[in-house]
Amino acid sequence: MLFVRLRSLLFELCPDHPVAFCETCRRAYTPEQLGTEIGNGCYLCRQCGADLRESLVAHTRTCRNLAPQKPLARMTSVSGSTIPPAVSERFAARRRIRLGLDAHAAAG
């Protein structure tokens, strides 16, 4: 099912460039050239029969069209938060202990 969803994304977001490349016969495929049939053989090279799924996955990892469009969320600093200072300090102390950054406090 994963590859069915992937194929639909490729048709929508990558229609104008190759999304799979056959290492055996050196042929590139656009989503349209891969066809719309889903089933046995739908991920095989039309020329030599090589499996193109690995190439499709590699494309999804590197294609700009499939990269997230939203910028990463920014977190506010603890110093600018509305959390009472005592709670914030206890949280920071527990975090240091958990991460092993405060050996003295962990021993006590």
CNS distance restraints for C-alpha pairs under 8 A (distance, minus, plus):
assign (resid   1 and name CA) (resid   5 and name CA) 6.53 0.50 0.50
assign (resid   2 and name CA) (resid   6 and name CA) 6.19 0.50 0.50
assign (resid   3 and name CA) (resid   7 and name CA) 5.97 0.50 0.50
assign (resid   4 and name CA) (resid   8 and name CA) 6.45 0.50 0.50
assign (resid   4 and name CA) (resid  38 and name CA) 7.24 0.50 0.50
assign (resid   5 and name CA) (resid   9 and name CA) 6.33 0.50 0.50
assign (resid   6 and name CA) (resid  10 and name CA) 6.19 0.50 0.50
assign (resid   7 and name CA) (resid  11 and name CA) 6.25 0.50 0.50
assign (resid   7 and name CA) (resid  31 and name CA) 7.31 0.50 0.50
assign (resid   8 and name CA) (resid  12 and name CA) 6.31 0.50 0.50
assign (resid   9 and name CA) (resid  13 and name CA) 5.86 0.50 0.50
assign (resid   9 and name CA) (resid  14 and name CA) 7.66 0.50 0.50
assign (resid  10 and name CA) (resid  14 and name CA) 4.91 0.50 0.50
assign (resid  10 and name CA) (resid  15 and name CA) 6.68 0.50 0.50
assign (resid  10 and name CA) (resid  19 and name CA) 7.45 0.50 0.50
assign (resid  10 and name CA) (resid  31 and name CA) 6.20 0.50 0.50
assign (resid  11 and name CA) (resid  15 and name CA) 5.30 0.50 0.50
assign (resid  11 and name CA) (resid  31 and name CA) 5.53 0.50 0.50
assign (resid  11 and name CA) (resid  32 and name CA) 7.16 0.50 0.50
assign (resid  13 and name CA) (resid  65 and name CA) 6.00 0.50 0.50
assign (resid  13 and name CA) (resid  66 and name CA) 7.04 0.50 0.50
assign (resid  14 and name CA) (resid  18 and name CA) 7.76 0.50 0.50
assign (resid  14 and name CA) (resid  19 and name CA) 7.23 0.50 0.50
assign (resid  14 and name CA) (resid  30 and name CA) 7.85 0.50 0.50
assign (resid  14 and name CA) (resid  31 and name CA) 7.28 0.50 0.50
assign (resid  14 and name CA) (resid  65 and name CA) 6.73 0.50 0.50
assign (resid  15 and name CA) (resid  30 and name CA) 6.57 0.50 0.50
assign (resid  15 and name CA) (resid  31 and name CA) 6.05 0.50 0.50
assign (resid  15 and name CA) (resid  32 and name CA) 7.11 0.50 0.50
assign (resid  16 and name CA) (resid  30 and name CA) 7.11 0.50 0.50
assign (resid  17 and name CA) (resid  30 and name CA) 5.69 0.50 0.50
assign (resid  18 and name CA) (resid  28 and name CA) 5.77 0.50 0.50
assign (resid  18 and name CA) (resid  29 and name CA) 4.94 0.50 0.50
assign (resid  18 and name CA) (resid  30 and name CA) 4.11 0.50 0.50
assign (resid  18 and name CA) (resid  31 and name CA) 7.16 0.50 0.50
assign (resid  19 and name CA) (resid  28 and name CA) 7.41 0.50 0.50
assign (resid  19 and name CA) (resid  29 and name CA) 5.98 0.50 0.50
assign (resid  19 and name CA) (resid  30 and name CA) 5.39 0.50 0.50
assign (resid  19 and name CA) (resid  31 and name CA) 6.49 0.50 0.50
assign (resid  19 and name CA) (resid  55 and name CA) 7.55 0.50 0.50
assign (resid  19 and name CA) (resid  56 and name CA) 5.95 0.50 0.50
assign (resid  19 and name CA) (resid  59 and name CA) 5.82 0.50 0.50
assign (resid  20 and name CA) (resid  28 and name CA) 5.75 0.50 0.50
assign (resid  20 and name CA) (resid  29 and name CA) 5.16 0.50 0.50
assign (resid  20 and name CA) (resid  30 and name CA) 6.90 0.50 0.50
assign (resid  20 and name CA) (resid  52 and name CA) 6.28 0.50 0.50
assign (resid  20 and name CA) (resid  53 and name CA) 7.89 0.50 0.50
assign (resid  20 and name CA) (resid  55 and name CA) 5.11 0.50 0.50
assign (resid  20 and name CA) (resid  56 and name CA) 5.10 0.50 0.50
assign (resid  20 and name CA) (resid  59 and name CA) 6.97 0.50 0.50
assign (resid  21 and name CA) (resid  26 and name CA) 6.70 0.50 0.50
assign (resid  21 and name CA) (resid  27 and name CA) 5.75 0.50 0.50
assign (resid  21 and name CA) (resid  28 and name CA) 4.34 0.50 0.50
assign (resid  21 and name CA) (resid  29 and name CA) 6.21 0.50 0.50
assign (resid  21 and name CA) (resid  52 and name CA) 6.92 0.50 0.50
assign (resid  21 and name CA) (resid  55 and name CA) 5.96 0.50 0.50
assign (resid  21 and name CA) (resid  56 and name CA) 7.95 0.50 0.50
assign (resid  22 and name CA) (resid  26 and name CA) 5.18 0.50 0.50
assign (resid  22 and name CA) (resid  27 and name CA) 5.24 0.50 0.50
assign (resid  22 and name CA) (resid  28 and name CA) 6.33 0.50 0.50
assign (resid  22 and name CA) (resid  45 and name CA) 6.53 0.50 0.50
assign (resid  22 and name CA) (resid  50 and name CA) 6.85 0.50 0.50
assign (resid  22 and name CA) (resid  51 and name CA) 7.92 0.50 0.50
assign (resid  22 and name CA) (resid  52 and name CA) 6.37 0.50 0.50
assign (resid  22 and name CA) (resid  55 and name CA) 7.56 0.50 0.50
assign (resid  23 and name CA) (resid  27 and name CA) 7.47 0.50 0.50
assign (resid  24 and name CA) (resid  48 and name CA) 7.41 0.50 0.50
assign (resid  24 and name CA) (resid  50 and name CA) 7.06 0.50 0.50
assign (resid  25 and name CA) (resid  47 and name CA) 7.35 0.50 0.50
assign (resid  25 and name CA) (resid  48 and name CA) 6.68 0.50 0.50
assign (resid  29 and name CA) (resid  33 and name CA) 5.58 0.50 0.50
assign (resid  29 and name CA) (resid  34 and name CA) 6.29 0.50 0.50
assign (resid  30 and name CA) (resid  34 and name CA) 6.50 0.50 0.50
assign (resid  31 and name CA) (resid  35 and name CA) 6.66 0.50 0.50
assign (resid  32 and name CA) (resid  36 and name CA) 7.33 0.50 0.50
assign (resid  34 and name CA) (resid  42 and name CA) 7.11 0.50 0.50
assign (resid  34 and name CA) (resid  43 and name CA) 7.29 0.50 0.50
assign (resid  35 and name CA) (resid  42 and name CA) 7.53 0.50 0.50
assign (resid  37 and name CA) (resid  42 and name CA) 6.28 0.50 0.50
assign (resid  38 and name CA) (resid  42 and name CA) 5.74 0.50 0.50
assign (resid  43 and name CA) (resid  51 and name CA) 5.91 0.50 0.50
assign (resid  43 and name CA) (resid  52 and name CA) 5.38 0.50 0.50
assign (resid  43 and name CA) (resid  53 and name CA) 6.04 0.50 0.50
assign (resid  44 and name CA) (resid  49 and name CA) 5.01 0.50 0.50
assign (resid  44 and name CA) (resid  50 and name CA) 5.32 0.50 0.50
assign (resid  44 and name CA) (resid  51 and name CA) 4.64 0.50 0.50
assign (resid  44 and name CA) (resid  52 and name CA) 5.62 0.50 0.50
assign (resid  45 and name CA) (resid  49 and name CA) 4.58 0.50 0.50
assign (resid  45 and name CA) (resid  50 and name CA) 5.13 0.50 0.50
assign (resid  45 and name CA) (resid  51 and name CA) 6.44 0.50 0.50
assign (resid  45 and name CA) (resid  52 and name CA) 6.46 0.50 0.50
assign (resid  52 and name CA) (resid  56 and name CA) 6.32 0.50 0.50
assign (resid  53 and name CA) (resid  57 and name CA) 6.25 0.50 0.50
assign (resid  54 and name CA) (resid  58 and name CA) 6.19 0.50 0.50
assign (resid  55 and name CA) (resid  59 and name CA) 6.21 0.50 0.50
assign (resid  56 and name CA) (resid  60 and name CA) 6.42 0.50 0.50
assign (resid  57 and name CA) (resid  61 and name CA) 6.51 0.50 0.50
assign (resid  58 and name CA) (resid  62 and name CA) 6.59 0.50 0.50
assign (resid  59 and name CA) (resid  63 and name CA) 5.71 0.50 0.50
assign (resid  60 and name CA) (resid  66 and name CA) 6.36 0.50 0.50
assign (resid  61 and name CA) (resid  66 and name CA) 7.81 0.50 0.50
assign (resid  62 and name CA) (resid  66 and name CA) 7.91 0.50 0.50
assign (resid  62 and name CA) (resid  67 and name CA) 7.94 0.50 0.50
assign (resid  63 and name CA) (resid  67 and name CA) 6.75 0.50 0.50
assign (resid  76 and name CA) (resid  80 and name CA) 6.85 0.50 0.50
assign (resid  76 and name CA) (resid  81 and name CA) 7.15 0.50 0.50
assign (resid  77 and name CA) (resid  81 and name CA) 6.62 0.50 0.50
assign (resid  78 and name CA) (resid  83 and name CA) 7.90 0.50 0.50
assign (resid  78 and name CA) (resid  88 and name CA) 7.44 0.50 0.50
assign (resid  83 and name CA) (resid  87 and name CA) 6.71 0.50 0.50
assign (resid  83 and name CA) (resid  88 and name CA) 6.32 0.50 0.50
assign (resid  84 and name CA) (resid  88 and name CA) 6.33 0.50 0.50
assign (resid  85 and name CA) (resid  89 and name CA) 6.02 0.50 0.50
assign (resid  86 and name CA) (resid  90 and name CA) 6.23 0.50 0.50
assign (resid  87 and name CA) (resid  91 and name CA) 6.17 0.50 0.50
assign (resid  88 and name CA) (resid  92 and name CA) 6.18 0.50 0.50
assign (resid  89 and name CA) (resid  93 and name CA) 6.12 0.50 0.50
assign (resid  90 and name CA) (resid  94 and name CA) 6.18 0.50 0.50
assign (resid  91 and name CA) (resid  95 and name CA) 6.14 0.50 0.50
assign (resid  92 and name CA) (resid  96 and name CA) 6.21 0.50 0.50
assign (resid  93 and name CA) (resid  97 and name CA) 6.29 0.50 0.50
assign (resid  93 and name CA) (resid 102 and name CA) 7.97 0.50 0.50
assign (resid  94 and name CA) (resid  98 and name CA) 6.05 0.50 0.50
assign (resid  95 and name CA) (resid  99 and name CA) 6.11 0.50 0.50
assign (resid  96 and name CA) (resid 100 and name CA) 6.00 0.50 0.50
assign (resid  96 and name CA) (resid 101 and name CA) 4.86 0.50 0.50
assign (resid  96 and name CA) (resid 102 and name CA) 5.43 0.50 0.50
assign (resid  97 and name CA) (resid 101 and name CA) 5.99 0.50 0.50
assign (resid  97 and name CA) (resid 102 and name CA) 5.31 0.50 0.50
assign (resid  97 and name CA) (resid 103 and name CA) 7.03 0.50 0.50
assign (resid  97 and name CA) (resid 105 and name CA) 6.73 0.50 0.50
assign (resid  97 and name CA) (resid 106 and name CA) 5.59 0.50 0.50
assign (resid 100 and name CA) (resid 106 and name CA) 7.70 0.50 0.50
assign (resid 102 and name CA) (resid 106 and name CA) 6.37 0.50 0.50
assign (resid 103 and name CA) (resid 107 and name CA) 6.27 0.50 0.50
assign (resid 104 and name CA) (resid 108 and name CA) 6.62 0.50 0.50
